Amino acid sequence: MAGRVLSSELAKTSIQQIQSIINGGLTDQISQLDSQGKTLSDPNVWDGPLAEKFRSGTWPETKSALDKALSELEELRGQLQQISTNIMSAGGGS
């Protein structure tokens, strides 16, 4: 007995919305955050106890998370068309 397969117009729309969000600037915004974080990490731009805490802990942790998010978004971007095709063929859609 085969498992349930469902494909709806909402599934197709959701894939298109994800593509639009990623391609519409989300990755650019993450890159802009990275750029501003690098700027704030420069002791010639901002210094003091809070700046040191930012440079030594907050920013490295945040940058790591941003880098991971960018990598995962790029991977998702590469898979979205296949995901869309699979959703539509699984449900018999076109």
N, C-alpha and C positions, 0 to 999 in steps of 0.2 A: 504494500500500500504506500503510495507516494504521499509526502507531506503536503501541507497546504501551500499553495503558491498564490500570491496576491500582487497585483500591480495596478496602481491607480493613477489617475491624472495628477493627484496630489504628490505621489512619489516622483513623477517626472518633473513637476513644478519645483519640488524641493531640491532636486539635483540641479536644475537650472539656477535656482536662487543661490545655492552654494557656489556654483561657478561664477555667478555674477559678483558675489561678495569677495571671493578670492581675486578675481580678475579686476574688480572695481577699485582696488586700492588697498586692501587689507595688508598685503605683503609690503606695499610701499609705506604704509603707516608704521609697520613694525620696523622697517629699515630706518625711518625717520626717528623712531624712539631710540634705536641703537645709536644713531648719530648724536642725538641730544645727550644721551647717557655718557658717551665718550667725551663730549664737551664738558659736562659737569664733573667728569673724573679728572680733568686737568687741574692740577693745583694752582696753575697760573690764572685759571678762570674762577675757581671757587676753592677756598681752603678754610681750615678750622676743624674743630672736633667732629662736627656733623658731616663735613665734607670728607674727612678721613674715614669715618664709618661708612659713608656712601661708597667711596673708592675701594675700600678693603672688603666690604661684605655685601651691601645692598646691590651695588651695580654688578659685580661679577655673578651673583646669583640670578639677577634679573636678566643679564645678557645671555646667560646659559639657557634660561627658559625661552627667551626670544629666539635664539638660534635654533632650539629644538622645535619651536612652533613654526618657524620658517621652513625648516626641513620637512616637517610633517605636512605643511600646506602644499609644498612643492610635490610631495609624494601623492597627496590627495588630488591635486590638480592633474597629475599624470593618470590617475585612475578614474576620474569622473566620467569620461566618455564611456569607458568599459562598464562602469557601474550603471550608467544610464541604459546602455545597450542590454545589459543583463536584466535590469528591472523590467524593461519593456518586453524582452523575449520570454522571460519567465512567466509573465502574465498574459502572453499572447498579444501584447500591444504592438504598436508600430512607432 
